[in-house]
Amino acid sequence: KAGVTQTPRYLIKTRGQQVTLSCSPISGHRSVSWYQQTPGQGLQFLFEYFSETQRNKGNFPGRFSGRQFSNSRSEMNVSTLELGDSALYLCASRTSGASTDTQYFGPGTRLTVL
Amino acid sequence: DAKTTQPTSMDCAEGRAANLPCNHSTISGNEYVYWYRQIHSQGPQYIIHGLKNNETNEMASLIITEDRKSSTLILPHATLRDTAVYYCIVRVAYSGYALNFGKGTSLLVTP
């Protein structure tokens, strides 16, 4: 079974632009979560989507948003990019809403904001 | 979710067992212990999880103390490819799902 895939793998943007990142979960997985990883803050939870609904949200500004499609694929969007948004953005999927599901991560998208 | 404490770094010789400790003294009865690892610049990789019984899979063993206040991840025969940051996470079983990774332990396996 294919793992979680994320596109693009690398991205360079300039301040003020917006960016959209894509995540395809493992087949059959209905939950998708997004995380941001930076050297200073480590891995931080952004939000989780399940059956096209945002179920949980981390402490990030409204510039960070996401959505999930009926096929469980998810996108996250960051508007008005800032230098501090440079990070590795990770997507993770799990089977369903069961709390004991294991979360599997993709390889990430490395975003650089200049 | 309960707070975890892990050593910042550890070394292990190749072929030997790597024992990574985690303290979670405030863990609640319904909180699970999860272990993930992250090899440099890759996505975190799930290793193992447990509630109160010891668990073993093809990658590792998880030993949880009887009072559940601490646990140990054991890699029985460490290889160079096991060099990574290892995260111990405790989380309660509820519908919202966010993993709090903390700082983790940087394990260096040496030849």
HADDOCK unambig.tbl for C-alpha pairs under 7 A between the chains (distance, minus, plus):
assign (segid A and resid 42 and name CA) (segid B and resid 103 and name CA) 7.00 0.50 0.50
assign (segid A and resid 43 and name CA) (segid B and resid 101 and name CA) 6.09 0.50 0.50
assign (segid A and resid 45 and name CA) (segid B and resid 98 and name CA) 6.10 0.50 0.50
assign (segid A and resid 45 and name CA) (segid B and resid 99 and name CA) 6.95 0.50 0.50
assign (segid A and resid 55 and name CA) (segid B and resid 96 and name CA) 6.23 0.50 0.50
assign (segid A and resid 56 and name CA) (segid B and resid 96 and name CA) 5.53 0.50 0.50
assign (segid A and resid 56 and name CA) (segid B and resid 97 and name CA) 7.00 0.50 0.50
assign (segid A and resid 90 and name CA) (segid B and resid 43 and name CA) 6.64 0.50 0.50
assign (segid A and resid 97 and name CA) (segid B and resid 95 and name CA) 6.11 0.50 0.50
assign (segid A and resid 98 and name CA) (segid B and resid 95 and name CA) 6.67 0.50 0.50
assign (segid A and resid 99 and name CA) (segid B and resid 93 and name CA) 4.88 0.50 0.50
assign (segid A and resid 99 and name CA) (segid B and resid 94 and name CA) 5.26 0.50 0.50
assign (segid A and resid 99 and name CA) (segid B and resid 95 and name CA) 5.50 0.50 0.50
assign (segid A and resid 99 and name CA) (segid B and resid 97 and name CA) 6.98 0.50 0.50
assign (segid A and resid 100 and name CA) (segid B and resid 93 and name CA) 6.35 0.50 0.50
assign (segid A and resid 104 and name CA) (segid B and resid 45 and name CA) 6.88 0.50 0.50
assign (segid A and resid 104 and name CA) (segid B and resid 46 and name CA) 6.55 0.50 0.50
assign (segid A and resid 105 and name CA) (segid B and resid 43 and name CA) 5.53 0.50 0.50
assign (segid A and resid 105 and name CA) (segid B and resid 44 and name CA) 5.91 0.50 0.50
assign (segid A and resid 105 and name CA) (segid B and resid 45 and name CA) 6.63 0.50 0.50
assign (segid A and resid 106 and name CA) (segid B and resid 43 and name CA) 5.52 0.50 0.50
assign (segid A and resid 107 and name CA) (segid B and resid 42 and name CA) 5.33 0.50 0.50
assign (segid A and resid 107 and name CA) (segid B and resid 43 and name CA) 4.54 0.50 0.50
assign (segid A and resid 108 and name CA) (segid B and resid 42 and name CA) 6.98 0.50 0.50
assign (segid A and resid 108 and name CA) (segid B and resid 43 and name CA) 6.01 0.50 0.50
